Amino acid sequence: MKMNRVLVLIAVVCMVPSMVFAAGDAAKGKDVYTAKCKSCHGPDGVPAPAMAKAMGVKAMKDVQGKTDAEMKKAVTEGSGKMKPVAGVAGADLDNVIAYVRTLK
């Protein structure tokens, strides 16, 4: 019985920092997404079929398994046929990643 309580306490302690220190603001990230990402990735995170086929553009639901660091690298350095996205850094980068996380 005590072991179960200890495991629950450990789980809660591990989860709290990720909830309290969320990296970005999804509401602000929507504006960044609309300005910088929507033209290729679609308004709802689903690219047009022709864009997906021609350029290898992924739906945002398909990148959910990536870490924030991997997403940041894709945005700042490019990935595949995607070129680096100019003007997205710092808080804007955190915010757009937080917004992309909502596009499941």
Secondary structure by P-SEA (a helix, b strand, c coil): caaaaaaaaaaaaaaaaaaaaccccaaaaaaaaaacccccccccccccaaaaaacccccccccccccaaaaaaaaacccccccccccccaaaaaaaaaaaaacc
